[in-house]
């Protein structure tokens, strides 16, 4: 348990606001290195202050920034955190989006079999339109690895 004086707490809250503004500007300007560094700081401050409502959007910005920088391991780690939150909230569409992007990340790692598994999990239990959208996006993102694992599509359930 860490005791924080009210003045210090106010300074941390002000730092959070300023850092959020800086991070969003860096993100909009596609300065991915600054965006990633700043959103990681925003996350730390939000957790410290107990402002968990910010975390979903902050995590998504971290994933996007890390992905743009080619930091696939970090992007996958944070995307798995997003997936866990979506599963806990029982948000099927958010689960599908997270699994879809995990498939993209795994394809970037060269793990095409795992990418296909994520795709399969993304479409399980969703309505037809959501399933179709997830499949189309995943196929589009799998790119060259799809040819190597195309034979495994026969194993997909209806």
N, C-alpha and C positions, 0 to 999 in steps of 0.2 A: 504494500500500500504506500503510495507516494502522496505526500501532502503538498498541495500547491496553494500558494497565496492567491487571493482574488485578483490582485494586480497582475500576477504572472499568468493567470488563466485568461485574463482579458488580452494580454499581449499575445498569447498563443492563438486565441480566436482571431485577432487582427492579422497575425502571420498567416493563418489558414486562408482568410479572405484574399489577402494579397497574393499568396502563392497560387490560389485557384485562378485568379485573373491572369497571372503570368503564364500558368500552364495552358490555359485556354487560348491565349494569344499565340503561344509557341505552336500549339496543335493546329490552329487555323492557318498559321503561316508554314505549316509542314516542316518545322524545325524539330525533327523527331528526337534528336538527342536531348535537347532542352526540354521538350515535352515529356519525355520519359522520366528524366531526372526530377522534374517539377511535380509530375503526377505521383511519383513514388513518395515524394515529400508530403504532398497533399494527403496521401493515404495514411502516412504515419501520424500526421496531425489530427486527421479525422478520427482515427482509432483512439488516439490519446484523449480527445475531447468527447468520445462516445457518440460521435455523429455518424452512425452507421448508415443512415439514409443516403449518404454521399457515395458509399463504397461501390455500389453496382456501376454507376457511371464512371467513377474514377478507374475501376478495374478495366472497364472496356477501353478507356483511353490508354491505359498502360499496355493492354494487349495490342491495340492498333499501333502505338508508337514502337513497341518492341518488334512487332512484325515488320514494320517499315524499315527498321534498322537491321533486320536479319537475325535478331535475338530470339530465335524460335523456341529455345528451351524456356526462357522467361515468359514468352507469350503463352506457351502451353501450360505452364504452371499456373498462371493467373487465369487462363481460360478454364482450367479445371476447378478453380475456386468459384468462378462464375457458374459453372455447371452444377456444383454442389449447392449453391444458393438457389438456383432455379429448381433443382430437384426437391429441396427442402420446402420451397414455396408451392410445389406441385404445379408449376407453370410449364405445361407441355411445349408450348411454342418456344419459350426461352431455352428449354432443354434441347429442343431440336436445333435451334440456332447455335448453341454452344457445341453440340456434338458435330454439327456441320463444320464449324470452324476448326474444331479439333482434328477433323478429317483433313482439312486443308493443311494444318500445321504438320500432321503426320506425313502427308504426301511431300511436303517440303523437306522433311527429315529423310525421305526415301523409304519410309515404312508404309508401303502401299497397301499391304494386307491389313494393317491397323487402320489405315485411312478408310478402307472399305467397311471394316467393322463399325467404325464410328458412323458412317453413312447408314448402315443397316440399323443401328440403334437410333439414329436421328429420325427415321421414318416409322419406327415401331409405335403403333398406338395413336398415330395422328390421323386427322381427317385427310381426305384425298388431296385437297388443294395444298395443304401445308406439306404433306408428304411429297407431292410432285415438285413443289418449290424447293424443298430441301435437296431432293435428288438432282434436280436441274442445276442448282448452284454447286453442289458437290462435284458433279460430273464436269462442270465447267472448270472448277478449280483443281481437279486432280491432274489434268493435263497429261503430260507424257507418261506418267506412271500407270494411267488407266489401261494402256495397251498390255502391260505386263500382268495385270490382274483381272482383265476383262472376263476371262474364263470363269472366275468365281461368281459372276453375277447370276449364273444358273442356280446357285445355292440360295439366293434370296427368296424368302417366302412371299406369297401373294399378299 
